Amino acid sequence: MSRPALTAARCLLKAGSFPAEPLGMLRRCRGVWLYTVEEACRWLPALPTLPPECDARTYAFRLRGGGIRWILCYRADAGAGRVRFSLAHELGHIALRHPEAGPREEAEANAFASALLVPPPLLALAQERAALTPALVSAVFGVSAAMAAAALSRREAPLPEETAAALREAFGGQVLARLGELRGAGLCPGG
Protein backbone atom coordinates (compact mmCIF):
# COMPACT_ATOMS: atom_id res chain seq x y z
CA MET A 1 0.00 0.00 0.00
CA SER A 2 1.31 3.43 -0.81
CA ARG A 3 0.87 6.35 1.56
CA PRO A 4 -0.11 8.73 -1.27
CA ALA A 5 -2.83 6.36 -2.55
CA LEU A 6 -4.24 5.78 0.94
CA THR A 7 -4.23 9.52 1.68
CA ALA A 8 -5.94 10.21 -1.67
CA ALA A 9 -8.63 7.62 -0.91
CA ARG A 10 -9.28 9.19 2.49
CA CYS A 11 -9.50 12.67 0.94
CA LEU A 12 -11.95 11.46 -1.71
CA LEU A 13 -14.13 9.75 0.90
CA LYS A 14 -14.08 12.86 3.08
CA ALA A 15 -15.04 15.07 0.11
CA GLY A 16 -17.92 12.70 -0.61
CA SER A 17 -18.12 13.37 -4.32
CA PHE A 18 -16.91 11.65 -7.45
CA PRO A 19 -15.23 12.35 -9.76
CA ALA A 20 -12.83 14.24 -7.53
CA GLU A 21 -12.92 18.01 -7.86
CA PRO A 22 -9.56 19.20 -6.54
CA LEU A 23 -10.46 22.90 -6.78
CA GLY A 24 -13.48 22.43 -4.54
CA MET A 25 -11.49 20.23 -2.18
CA LEU A 26 -8.77 22.87 -1.89
CA ARG A 27 -11.33 25.60 -1.24
CA ARG A 28 -12.56 23.63 1.78
CA CYS A 29 -9.06 23.07 3.23
CA ARG A 30 -8.22 25.06 6.33
CA GLY A 31 -4.98 26.97 6.18
CA VAL A 32 -4.92 27.07 2.35
CA TRP A 33 -5.07 30.31 0.43
CA LEU A 34 -5.89 29.68 -3.22
CA TYR A 35 -5.09 32.19 -5.97
CA THR A 36 -4.99 32.21 -9.73
CA VAL A 37 -1.71 33.56 -11.12
CA GLU A 38 -3.46 36.83 -11.97
CA GLU A 39 -4.83 37.19 -8.43
CA ALA A 40 -1.44 36.37 -6.91
CA CYS A 41 0.27 39.03 -9.03
CA ARG A 42 -2.29 41.60 -7.87
CA TRP A 43 -2.62 40.64 -4.18
CA LEU A 44 0.73 39.00 -3.38
CA PRO A 45 3.37 40.83 -5.44
CA ALA A 46 6.20 39.59 -3.18
CA LEU A 47 5.40 35.95 -4.05
CA PRO A 48 7.73 34.49 -6.69
CA THR A 49 6.10 34.40 -10.12
CA LEU A 50 5.09 31.06 -11.56
CA PRO A 51 7.46 29.95 -14.33
CA PRO A 52 5.73 29.51 -17.73
CA GLU A 53 6.26 25.73 -17.75
CA CYS A 54 4.56 25.37 -14.36
CA ASP A 55 0.75 25.15 -14.04
CA ALA A 56 0.60 25.38 -10.24
CA ARG A 57 2.79 25.74 -7.21
CA THR A 58 2.26 25.55 -3.47
CA TYR A 59 4.25 27.64 -1.04
CA ALA A 60 4.42 26.49 2.59
CA PHE A 61 4.96 29.04 5.34
CA ARG A 62 5.66 27.85 8.88
CA LEU A 63 3.76 29.73 11.55
CA ARG A 64 5.20 30.62 14.96
CA GLY A 65 2.80 28.22 16.67
CA GLY A 66 4.15 25.31 14.62
CA GLY A 67 1.44 25.12 11.98
CA ILE A 68 1.79 25.64 8.26
CA ARG A 69 -0.03 28.14 6.03
CA TRP A 70 -0.25 27.06 2.40
CA ILE A 71 -0.50 29.48 -0.53
CA LEU A 72 -1.37 27.83 -3.80
CA CYS A 73 -1.13 29.64 -7.15
CA TYR A 74 -2.43 28.07 -10.37
CA ARG A 75 -2.98 28.91 -14.00
CA ALA A 76 -6.74 28.83 -14.52
CA ASP A 77 -6.26 28.97 -18.30
CA ALA A 78 -4.02 25.89 -18.61
CA GLY A 79 -6.84 23.66 -19.90
CA ALA A 80 -9.37 21.78 -17.78
CA GLY A 81 -7.50 18.45 -17.63
CA ARG A 82 -4.15 20.04 -16.83
CA VAL A 83 -5.64 22.33 -14.20
CA ARG A 84 -7.46 19.41 -12.58
CA PHE A 85 -4.31 17.26 -12.41
CA SER A 86 -2.12 20.20 -11.29
CA LEU A 87 -4.53 21.07 -8.48
CA ALA A 88 -4.75 17.39 -7.44
CA HIS A 89 -0.93 17.30 -7.40
CA GLU A 90 -0.76 20.42 -5.22
CA LEU A 91 -3.49 19.04 -2.95
CA GLY A 92 -1.20 16.02 -2.60
CA HIS A 93 1.62 18.22 -1.32
CA ILE A 94 -0.76 19.69 1.27
CA ALA A 95 -2.41 16.40 2.30
CA LEU A 96 0.98 14.67 2.55
CA ARG A 97 2.38 17.64 4.52
CA HIS A 98 5.28 18.44 2.20
CA PRO A 99 6.71 21.76 3.41
CA GLU A 100 9.36 21.50 0.68
CA ALA A 101 9.31 19.63 -2.61
CA GLY A 102 12.24 17.50 -3.69
CA PRO A 103 12.16 14.56 -6.14
CA ARG A 104 10.59 12.17 -3.59
CA GLU A 105 7.87 14.66 -2.69
CA GLU A 106 7.11 15.36 -6.35
CA ALA A 107 6.74 11.62 -7.03
CA GLU A 108 4.45 11.26 -4.01
CA ALA A 109 2.30 14.23 -5.12
CA ASN A 110 1.99 12.70 -8.60
CA ALA A 111 0.98 9.34 -7.08
CA PHE A 112 -1.57 11.11 -4.88
CA ALA A 113 -3.06 12.99 -7.87
CA SER A 114 -3.30 9.80 -9.93
CA ALA A 115 -4.97 7.87 -7.12
CA LEU A 116 -7.36 10.74 -6.37
CA LEU A 117 -8.49 11.17 -9.96
CA VAL A 118 -8.51 7.46 -10.94
CA PRO A 119 -8.83 5.50 -7.68
CA PRO A 120 -7.45 1.96 -8.21
CA PRO A 121 -10.45 0.15 -6.61
CA LEU A 122 -12.85 2.04 -8.88
CA LEU A 123 -10.70 1.38 -11.94
CA ALA A 124 -10.68 -2.33 -11.02
CA LEU A 125 -14.48 -2.26 -10.68
CA ALA A 126 -14.79 -0.71 -14.15
CA GLN A 127 -12.37 -3.33 -15.54
CA GLU A 128 -14.64 -6.09 -14.22
CA ARG A 129 -17.50 -4.69 -16.33
CA ALA A 130 -15.84 -3.56 -19.56
CA ALA A 131 -12.72 -3.92 -21.66
CA LEU A 132 -11.16 -0.59 -20.80
CA THR A 133 -9.23 1.56 -23.21
CA PRO A 134 -7.56 4.87 -22.38
CA ALA A 135 -10.42 6.69 -24.15
CA LEU A 136 -13.01 4.87 -22.04
CA VAL A 137 -11.12 5.49 -18.77
CA SER A 138 -10.81 9.13 -19.81
CA ALA A 139 -14.58 9.37 -20.32
CA VAL A 140 -15.49 7.57 -17.08
CA PHE A 141 -13.03 9.34 -14.77
CA GLY A 142 -12.77 12.70 -16.53
CA VAL A 143 -9.01 12.62 -17.06
CA SER A 144 -6.77 13.06 -20.09
CA ALA A 145 -6.10 10.10 -22.38
CA ALA A 146 -2.44 10.15 -21.28
CA MET A 147 -3.41 9.95 -17.62
CA ALA A 148 -5.95 7.22 -18.41
CA ALA A 149 -3.25 5.18 -20.17
CA ALA A 150 -0.93 5.65 -17.20
CA ALA A 151 -3.69 4.53 -14.81
CA LEU A 152 -4.28 1.38 -16.87
CA SER A 153 -0.58 0.49 -16.73
CA ARG A 154 -0.13 1.46 -13.07
CA ARG A 155 0.79 -1.39 -10.76
CA GLU A 156 0.90 -0.68 -7.07
CA ALA A 157 0.19 -2.42 -3.82
CA PRO A 158 -3.52 -2.56 -3.08
CA LEU A 159 -5.23 -0.35 -0.54
CA PRO A 160 -6.42 -1.91 2.71
CA GLU A 161 -9.60 -3.83 1.94
CA GLU A 162 -11.76 -1.65 4.21
CA THR A 163 -10.65 1.48 2.33
CA ALA A 164 -11.14 -0.14 -1.09
CA ALA A 165 -14.59 -1.37 0.00
CA ALA A 166 -15.52 2.11 1.25
CA LEU A 167 -14.55 3.62 -2.12
CA ARG A 168 -16.54 0.98 -4.03
CA GLU A 169 -19.55 1.50 -1.78
CA ALA A 170 -19.42 5.30 -1.95
CA PHE A 171 -18.66 5.74 -5.65
CA GLY A 172 -18.93 2.38 -7.43
CA GLY A 173 -22.52 3.06 -8.46
CA GLN A 174 -21.47 6.28 -10.18
CA VAL A 175 -18.67 4.54 -12.07
CA LEU A 176 -21.01 1.77 -13.21
CA ALA A 177 -23.71 4.27 -14.16
CA ARG A 178 -21.20 6.19 -16.28
CA LEU A 179 -20.16 2.93 -17.98
CA GLY A 180 -23.85 2.21 -18.63
CA GLU A 181 -24.34 5.67 -20.17
CA LEU A 182 -21.35 5.14 -22.43
CA ARG A 183 -22.55 1.65 -23.36
CA GLY A 184 -25.97 3.11 -24.22
CA ALA A 185 -24.30 5.68 -26.44
CA GLY A 186 -22.36 2.90 -28.19
CA LEU A 187 -19.04 4.12 -26.81
CA CYS A 188 -18.42 1.20 -24.46
CA PRO A 189 -18.23 -2.48 -25.39
CA GLY A 190 -20.64 -4.81 -23.60
CA GLY A 191 -19.53 -6.78 -20.60
N, C-alpha and C positions, 0 to 999 in steps of 0.2 A: 504494500500500500504506500502511496506517495503522500506526503504531507500536503503538497499543493492540491492534489485531487480531493483529498478528504476535506480540506478547508473550503474548496470551491463547492463541494456538495453541501456542506453545512450552510454556506452563504446562500446558495440557491434555495434550500429548504426554508431558511429564515425569511428570504424575500417572498416566498410563496407564490411566485409566478414563473411561468415558462412560456416561451423561451426567455432566457435571462436578459434583462435590460440593465446593463452595467451603469448607464447614466442615471437611471432612477435609483439604483442601489447606492451609488456614490452620493447622490443628493440626500439620502437618508442616513449616511454615516456621520456619527458625531466626530468633531475634530477635523473634518475635511472641508476645505474651502475649494470650490470648483469654479474655474474660470476658463472661458475661451481665450485664445491667444489675444484677440482684440481687446477683451475685457482686462486681461492681465497687463497689457501695454498701457491701458488707460488708468487702471486703479493701482497697479503695483509696478511702477516704472523701475524700481530697484531690482526686481526679479530678473535673472538672466533670460535673454530672449531664447525662444525655442529654435533650434537649428532647422533649416528647411527640410532635412531628411527625417525629422522626428515628428510624429503625429501627436504625441502626448508626453508629458513628463511630470513626475511627482517630486516635490521638494519636501523633505522632512525637517521640522524645526523642533528641537528639544526645548521643553518648557522647564522653568525653574523647579516646579514641583515634581518633575520626573516624567511627565507625559510627553506626547508628541503631537504637534499640530502639523497637518498635511495640507499642502497647497498643490493642487493639480491643475495644470494648464493643458488644453487640448485644442487641436485644430478641428473646428466644427465642419469645415468644408472639405475634409479629406476623403469623403465618400462614406456612405453608411456602413459598409462592411468593415472598412479600415478603422473608422471611428469606434465601432462597437468592439472590435478586437483590442484596439489600443486602450480603451477605457477599461475593458476586462483585465488587461495586463496591468494597468496602473492600480486597479482595485486589488489585484494580487499582491502588489508591493505593500499596500496598506493592510490587507487582511493577514499577510504573512509577517507583518511588522519589520519590513526592511528599511531601516533608517538610511542606508546607503545601498547603492546598486553596483555590485561587481558582476562578473560572469556567472557565478552560482545563483545570485539573486535574480538575474535576468532570465536564466533558464527556469527557475522556479516560478517566476511571474508568467512566463509563457505557458508552462504546464498548468498553472492555475487557470489562465484564460481559456485554454483549450478544454479543460475539464468543466469549466463553468458553462461555456457555450455549447459544447457537445459532450454531455455527461456520459461516461462509458456505460453505466447500466442502462441508460435510455437508448444509446446506440445499439447495444446488444439486444434490447427488446425489439427495436426496429428491424435488426438483422434476422430475428426469428420469424418475422412476418413478410419480409420482402428481400429480394436480391438487391442489395444497395449498391448504388453507383455514387460517385462524388456529386453528380447533379441532383440525385434524389436526396442525399444527406444535406446538401445545400438548401434544398427546398423545405425539408422537414425542420431543420434546426436554424435556418436563417443565417447561414454563414457563407463565406466565399467558397467557390469550388476548390481552391487550393487548400483551404482549411479543412474542408470536407474530406479531401483525399488524404490529408495528414491524419485526420481522425480515424479513417478506415484502416490506415497502416499502423496506427499507434498500438503498441503493446506495452502494457504496464501491469503492475500487480493490482489485483482487484481491491475494491473498497471493502471494508467490513460488511458482512451480509446485512446487518441491521440498517446501515446507511444506504446500501444499494436498494434494499427493500423499501425504505422510506421514499427514495427518489422514484422508484417504479410506482409506488402507491400514489404519490402526490402528482406526478406528471406523466405517467405511462399512458393514461387515457388520452391526453392531449397529443402525444406522439402518435398513437394508433389512430386517432381521429384524423390527424393530418395525413397519415399514410392512406387512410380511406378516401379522403378528399382527392388526393393525387391519383389514386387508383380509379376513382370515378371520372376523373378528367382524362384518363388514359395515359397518365404520365408515370404510373407505377405499375410494374408487373404484378400479377396475382401472386398469392402466397398464402 
